[in-house]
Amino acid sequence: MITLALSKGRIFQETLPLLAAAGIEVLEDPETSRKLILATNQPDVRVVLVRASDVPTYVQYGGADLGVAGRDVLHEQALASDGAPGLYQPLDLKIARCRMSVATRVDFDYAAAIKQGSRIRVATKYTETARQHFADKGVHVDLIKLYGSMELAPLTGLADAIVDLVSTGGTLKANKLVEVESFMEISSRLVVNQAALKLKRDKLRALIDAFASAIPA
């Protein structure tokens, strides 16, 4: 049995064409089904639905043979654990594209704050990534970890800035925030358990090759 870990939403939807290229069709819609393990038209392939941040963990520890995870998640976890042993990343699938950015209120002078060496408060769920980014710039920050809507932090005075994923920028604009710095391009990667790659080599290699042939130009 081959187990593929996916998260609901954009990554799931944009992975479907890649699965189709490998002749795999998921038989249920995760948005309407209550099941966390979904069958496919291939009796030896199944999909497990997990949180986006949990995909690398499931793959690393053998709960899944392979998965699709964003570069944001992989980078954050690698910084937190000094690398991710047991994970092989053969492909950038070039799906679920966005960027990691710093955003502030429109009336906050971010350029002046970092130039003057001011200590700023930054809210994010990507604390390790943000810490590395501002350390590289020589900017002093107090990091506040949040899990919900980041946009509220500057609006309520909780933080001066946020570090978060930005796609179109529509949510920032709607909340009167502005993107002041973009520092990492994000896309989703295929991650594979190294032990599974040895034990299930033929089947996994066939999947990897099929995915590679279907990656958007």
N, C-alpha and C positions, 0 to 999 in steps of 0.2 A: 504494500500500500504506500502510495506517495501522498504526503500531506502538505498542502500549500497554505501558508498563513497570510491572510489579507485583512485589511481594515475596511469598514463600511465607507461609503461615500465616494469621493472622487477617485481615489486610488483603485477601489474595486471596479468602478465603471470603466476606467481607462485601461485596466488590466484585461478586461473581457476580450478585446480584439486580439491580444497576444495569446490568450488561451485558445481562441478560435483557430489561430494559426497552427496551434499544436493539436487541433482536432478535439479540444476539450470544451464542453459546454456545461456551465453550472445550471443545475436543474431547478433551483428555487431562487427567488428574489430576496436578498437579505433585508430589504426594506419592508417586506410584508411578512416574511417568515420569522418565527420566534426561535428557530433552530440556530445553534452556534456552529454546527458541523453540517455542511451542505454537500450532498452527493453531486457527482457529475455524470455525464454520459459514458465516462470511462470507469468501469467498476474498481479499478485499482488506483484511482485518483480522487481525493476529496479536498474540500476547502474548509479551513477553520477560520472563524471570524473572531478577531481579537482587536484590542485597542491599538492604534497606530504605534504608540510608544512601546507596546509589548511584542511587536512582531520580531525584532532582533533577539529578544529573550527566548521566545518559543523556538526559534531556529537554532540559536546557540546551544540550548540545553536539550534539543532533540524532541521537543513537543511538536515540531514541524520539520519537514525535510528542507523546505525552502520557503521563501516569503518575499513580499514586496514592501520595501520600507523607504521612506523619504530620507534624503541626505541630511536633513535637519535632525532627525531622530538618530541616525547612525553617528553623525558628528558629535552630538551632545553626549551620547552614551560612551563613545570612544574616549572623549575627554574625561568623563566621570570615572572610567575604569582603566585608564591608561591602555586603551586598545580593546578589541572585542575578539578574544580567542575563540576558535571554533567556527568562525564565520568567513565564508568565501564570497566575494562580491564580483562575479564575473561580468555583469552587464549594468550599464546605465540605460535604463529603459526609456528615458526621455519622456516620461509621462508625469502628470500632476506637477507641472512646472510652476514655479513662483520664485520669490526671492526673500532672503532674510534682511530685514531693514530696521533702522531706528526711526521712530516717529515721535513727534511732540505736538503740543498745542500750537496753533498758528502764531500765537503771540509770544512763544518762548524762543529766545535767541540762542539756539543750540550752538552755532558757530562761535559766538562770543564766549559761551560757557566753557566749551572745551579748550578754547584758545587761552583763556585766562587761568586755566588750571583749577577751575571751580570743581567742587565735589558735587556730582549730580546723582539723583536717585532714579534708578531704572527698574521698571517692572517687566517681568518676562517669565515664561516657563522654561526658557532656554538659558539657565543661569550659567552653565559652564561655557557655552558659546559666547554669551555676552561678556563674561569675565575675561575670556581670551581676547575678544575683539577690543575692548577698552584698554586692557593691559598693553596690547600691541601699539595703541595710540598714545599711551602714557596718560590716560584720563582716569581720574579717581572716581569710582562709583560705589554707591551702596545699592546692592541688588535686592529686590523684593520678589520672591517667587509667587506667582499667581497661576491659577489653572483655568480661570474663566475668561470673561471678555477683557482683554488687555486695554481696550480703548477707554475704559472707565477710569483707569489709574491716573492719567494726566488731568482728566476732567474734574476729578474730585480732590486733586491735590495730593494724592497718595504718592505720585512719582512725577518727575520732570519729563521723563521719556519712557518709551517702551521699546523692546526688541521683539519683533514678531514676524510671522510670514505675511507677505503682501502679494496679492495676485493682480487684481485690477486697481486697487486703491480706493474702491468705492466705499468700503466700510469706514476707512479713515476720513474720507471727505464728508461722509454723512455725519460724522461725529466731530467735525471741525478740527481734525488733526491733519498734520502734513508729514509726508515722508521726507526726512532730512538726510538720510544716508542709507544706501543699499550696499551690503558688503558680502553677500554670498548668494550665488545662483543655486536654486534647489530643484532637484528632480528626483524621481523614485528609482531605486536600485533593486536588482534581484540579489537576494542574499541566500546562500546555500550552506547547510550544515556540512562540515568537512568530513565527518564520519559517514554521513549518509551518502556523500559523493563517492566514497570508496565502496560501500556496501550495495548501493543501488545505482552504480555508475552508468550502465547503459540507458536506463529509463531517464535518469536526471540529465544526462548529456543530450539525449534527444529533445527534452524539454528546453534546455538552455539554447540549443541550436535553433529550435523553432521560434523561441522568443527573439533571438538575435536577428532572424530573418524578417521579423515583423515590426522591428523598432521603427518608429516614425523617422523620416529623414530630417 
